[in-house]
Amino acid sequence: KFEDSIKHLNQLINDGADIIDIGAESTKPYSTPVSSEVQIERILPILKYIKEKSINIPISIDTRSSIVAKTCIEHGASIINDVSGFDYDSKMAETTAQYPYVKIIIQHSKGTPENMQDCPQYENLIDEIFKNLKEKIDFAVSNGIKKENIVIDPGIGFGKTREQNFEIINRWKELKTLGCPIMLGLSRKSLLNIPQMSNEEKDLYTLALNSIIIKEKIDYIRVHNVKIHKILIDTIYPQTTD
C-alpha cells in the first residue's frame, strides 16, 4: 500500500538512512518476477512524493529491469541496484550509462531467485565471485559507465549456502583490489539461521555481524533497521564537535 510505503520511507529518513533503497519486486529465494509495468506502477507514486516533499536523500532503485531503471532515474533516482548484475536485462548497462551522475550497484548472483538456492556449487567461491564481478565491471565500463560510479556486491544469499555466506563475510576485503566500493547486505537473511524469530530479534543478530564489517570499514551495508545501526556507527566512530 502507498500509505504504508510512505510511513516506512519517513521512518527510514527519521532514523538517519544515508540512502533509501526502493524496490517493487521481491528477489528472495523462490520468488517470481514482476513485470516492468507493475514495478513502475508501484514505485512512481513514491518517487513523486519524494519530489513533492523535496526529500534530498539519494534514492536507490532495486530492479533488474532497464525500463524500470530508466523511468525511475527520470523521476529522481540516482542509484540503480541490479541484483542480477546485468544478467537479467542486457540493456541495463547501456541504459544507466546514459546518465553520468547515476551510480550502479552490480551484484554477483548465481542463477535467478527461482532457482539460485537449489544446491549452489563453486570450485572456489571467492575466486569465482572475483572473476565474475571483474567481468561485469569491464562490461559496464565498455558500455560507457564510469568506473567511479560502480559499487560491487558479492551477493550474500544469492546462490550461496550458509557456509559460503560466512566465507564472504570473512573474506570480503579480498574484493577490494577490483577498485570499487563494496556493499554487503545480510540483514534478516537466512544465514542467521533463526527463521522462527521476530524481525526485531533478527535485527540484533544482523547488528552483531554488521559490527564486524563496519569495524573493517565496509563501504556500504544494506539494512532493514537503520536506527540501531546508526547508533552503533556513532558509537564506534563518534563525531567530534571541535
C-alpha positions as CSV (number, residue, x, y, z in Angstrom):
1,K,0.0,0.0,0.0
2,F,1.1,3.5,-0.8
3,E,0.4,4.8,2.7
4,D,2.4,2.0,4.3
5,S,5.3,2.7,1.9
6,I,5.3,6.4,2.8
7,K,5.2,5.7,6.5
8,H,8.2,3.4,6.1
9,L,10.0,5.9,4.0
10,N,9.6,8.6,6.6
11,Q,10.7,6.2,9.3
12,L,13.9,5.4,7.5
13,I,14.6,9.1,7.0
14,N,13.9,9.9,10.7
15,D,16.2,7.0,11.7
16,G,19.1,8.5,9.7
17,A,19.3,6.5,6.5
18,D,22.1,7.7,4.1
19,I,20.4,6.1,1.1
20,I,16.8,4.8,0.6
21,D,16.5,1.7,-1.5
22,I,13.1,1.1,-3.1
23,G,12.0,-2.0,-4.9
24,A,8.8,-3.4,-6.2
25,E,9.9,-7.0,-7.0
26,S,10.9,-9.5,-4.4
27,T,14.2,-11.3,-5.1
28,K,14.1,-13.6,-2.2
29,P,14.7,-17.3,-2.9
30,Y,11.9,-18.9,-5.0
31,S,10.2,-15.6,-5.7
32,T,8.8,-15.0,-9.2
33,P,9.5,-12.0,-11.5
34,V,7.3,-8.9,-11.5
35,S,6.7,-7.1,-14.8
36,S,8.3,-3.7,-15.5
37,E,4.8,-2.2,-15.8
38,V,3.8,-3.3,-12.4
39,Q,7.1,-2.2,-10.8
40,I,6.7,1.2,-12.3
41,E,3.1,1.5,-11.2
42,R,4.2,0.7,-7.6
43,I,7.3,2.9,-7.4
44,L,6.4,6.1,-9.3
45,P,3.9,7.4,-6.6
46,I,6.7,7.1,-4.0
47,L,9.2,9.0,-6.2
48,K,6.6,11.7,-6.9
49,Y,6.0,12.0,-3.1
50,I,9.8,12.3,-2.6
51,K,10.0,15.1,-5.2
52,E,6.9,16.9,-3.8
53,K,8.4,16.9,-0.3
54,S,11.8,18.0,-1.5
55,I,13.5,15.0,0.1
56,N,17.1,15.0,-1.0
57,I,18.4,11.7,0.3
58,P,19.8,9.7,-2.6
59,I,17.2,7.2,-3.9
60,S,18.3,3.7,-5.0
61,I,16.0,1.6,-7.1
62,D,16.2,-2.2,-6.6
63,T,15.4,-3.5,-10.1
64,R,16.7,-5.9,-12.7
65,S,14.8,-4.1,-15.5
66,S,16.3,-1.4,-17.7
67,I,12.9,0.0,-18.4
68,V,12.2,0.5,-14.7
69,A,15.7,1.9,-14.2
70,K,15.2,4.5,-16.9
71,T,11.8,5.6,-15.7
72,C,12.9,5.9,-12.1
73,I,16.1,7.8,-13.0
74,E,14.0,10.3,-14.9
75,H,11.8,10.7,-11.8
76,G,14.7,11.4,-9.5
77,A,16.5,8.2,-8.6
78,S,20.3,8.4,-8.6
79,I,21.3,4.8,-7.9
80,I,20.3,1.5,-9.6
81,N,20.7,-1.7,-7.6
82,D,20.7,-4.6,-10.0
83,V,20.9,-7.8,-8.1
84,S,21.4,-9.8,-11.3
85,G,24.5,-7.8,-12.2
86,F,23.2,-7.2,-15.8
87,D,22.4,-10.9,-16.3
88,Y,18.6,-10.4,-16.3
89,D,18.4,-7.5,-18.7
90,S,21.3,-7.0,-21.1
91,K,20.3,-3.4,-21.8
92,M,20.8,-2.3,-18.1
93,A,24.4,-1.2,-18.6
94,E,23.8,0.9,-21.7
95,T,20.7,2.4,-20.2
96,T,22.3,3.6,-16.9
97,A,25.4,4.8,-18.9
98,Q,23.1,7.5,-20.4
99,Y,23.0,9.2,-17.0
100,P,26.6,10.0,-16.0
101,Y,25.5,11.0,-12.4
102,V,23.9,7.7,-11.7
103,K,25.6,5.0,-9.6
104,I,25.1,1.3,-10.4
105,I,25.3,-1.5,-7.8
106,I,26.5,-4.7,-9.6
107,Q,25.8,-7.8,-7.6
108,H,27.0,-11.3,-8.0
109,S,24.2,-13.8,-8.2
110,K,24.3,-17.5,-9.2
111,G,21.1,-18.3,-11.0
112,T,17.8,-16.5,-10.6
113,P,15.6,-16.1,-7.5
114,E,13.5,-19.0,-8.7
115,N,16.5,-21.4,-8.7
116,M,19.5,-19.8,-7.0
117,Q,19.2,-21.8,-3.8
118,D,18.9,-25.2,-5.5
119,C,22.2,-26.6,-4.3
120,P,24.7,-23.8,-5.4
121,Q,28.1,-25.2,-6.3
122,Y,31.5,-23.5,-6.5
123,E,35.0,-24.7,-7.2
124,N,36.5,-21.7,-5.4
125,L,33.9,-19.3,-4.0
126,I,35.8,-16.0,-3.7
127,D,37.8,-16.6,-6.9
128,E,34.7,-17.2,-8.9
129,I,32.9,-14.1,-7.4
130,F,36.0,-12.0,-8.0
131,K,36.2,-13.2,-11.7
132,N,32.5,-12.7,-12.3
133,L,32.5,-9.2,-10.8
134,K,35.6,-8.2,-12.7
135,E,33.9,-9.3,-16.0
136,K,30.8,-7.3,-15.0
137,I,32.8,-4.2,-14.2
138,D,34.6,-4.4,-17.5
139,F,31.2,-4.9,-19.3
140,A,29.8,-1.8,-17.5
141,V,32.8,0.3,-18.4
142,S,32.8,-0.9,-22.1
143,N,29.1,0.3,-22.2
144,G,30.1,3.8,-21.0
145,I,29.6,3.6,-17.3
146,K,32.3,5.4,-15.3
147,K,34.2,3.1,-13.0
148,E,33.8,5.6,-10.2
149,N,30.0,5.1,-10.4
150,I,30.2,1.4,-9.8
151,V,29.6,-0.3,-6.4
152,I,30.0,-4.1,-6.2
153,D,28.1,-6.6,-4.0
154,P,29.2,-10.2,-3.7
155,G,25.6,-11.2,-3.2
156,I,25.1,-12.8,0.2
157,G,22.1,-15.1,0.0
158,F,22.1,-15.1,-3.8
159,G,23.1,-18.6,-4.8
160,K,25.2,-19.4,-1.8
161,T,24.9,-21.8,1.1
162,R,25.1,-20.6,4.7
163,E,28.8,-21.6,4.9
164,Q,29.6,-19.7,1.7
165,N,27.8,-16.6,3.0
166,F,30.0,-16.6,6.1
167,E,33.1,-17.1,3.9
168,I,32.1,-13.9,2.1
169,I,31.7,-12.1,5.4
170,N,35.2,-13.3,6.5
171,R,36.9,-12.6,3.1
172,W,35.1,-9.6,1.5
173,K,38.2,-7.5,1.7
174,E,39.8,-9.7,-1.0
175,L,37.5,-8.0,-3.5
176,K,38.9,-4.5,-2.8
177,T,41.5,-4.9,-5.5
178,L,38.7,-4.7,-8.0
179,G,38.9,-1.0,-7.3
180,C,35.2,-0.3,-6.5
181,P,33.4,0.4,-3.2
182,I,31.8,-2.8,-1.8
183,M,28.3,-3.3,-0.4
184,L,27.2,-6.2,1.8
185,G,23.5,-7.0,2.6
186,L,23.0,-9.7,5.2
187,S,20.1,-8.1,7.1
188,R,17.5,-10.6,8.2
189,K,18.7,-13.2,5.8
190,S,18.6,-17.0,6.2
191,L,22.3,-17.2,7.1
192,L,21.3,-16.1,10.6
193,N,19.5,-19.5,10.9
194,I,16.7,-18.1,13.1
195,P,13.6,-18.2,10.8
196,Q,11.2,-18.6,13.7
197,M,12.4,-15.4,15.4
198,S,10.8,-11.9,15.0
199,N,12.3,-9.2,12.8
200,E,13.3,-7.3,16.0
201,E,15.4,-10.4,17.1
202,K,16.8,-10.9,13.7
203,D,17.9,-7.3,13.7
204,L,20.0,-7.8,16.8
205,Y,21.9,-10.7,15.2
206,T,22.2,-8.7,12.0
207,L,23.7,-5.9,14.0
208,A,26.2,-8.2,15.7
209,L,27.5,-9.4,12.3
210,N,27.5,-6.0,10.7
211,S,29.5,-4.6,13.7
212,I,32.4,-6.8,12.4
213,I,32.4,-5.5,8.8
214,I,31.7,-1.9,9.9
215,K,34.8,-2.1,12.1
216,E,36.6,-3.5,9.0
217,K,35.5,-0.3,7.1
218,I,33.0,-1.8,4.6
219,D,31.8,0.9,2.2
220,Y,28.1,0.2,2.3
221,I,25.7,-2.0,4.3
222,R,22.1,-2.7,3.3
223,V,19.9,-3.0,6.4
224,H,16.3,-3.0,7.4
225,N,16.7,-1.5,10.9
226,V,18.6,1.8,10.2
227,K,18.2,3.2,13.7
228,I,20.2,0.6,15.7
229,H,22.9,0.6,13.0
230,K,23.3,4.4,13.2
231,I,23.6,4.2,17.0
232,L,26.3,1.5,16.5
233,I,28.2,3.5,13.9
234,D,28.1,6.7,16.1
235,T,29.4,4.6,19.0
236,I,32.3,3.1,17.0
237,Y,33.1,6.3,15.2
238,P,31.9,9.2,17.5
239,Q,31.6,12.6,15.8
240,T,33.8,15.3,17.2
241,T,32.3,18.7,17.7
242,D,35.5,20.7,17.6
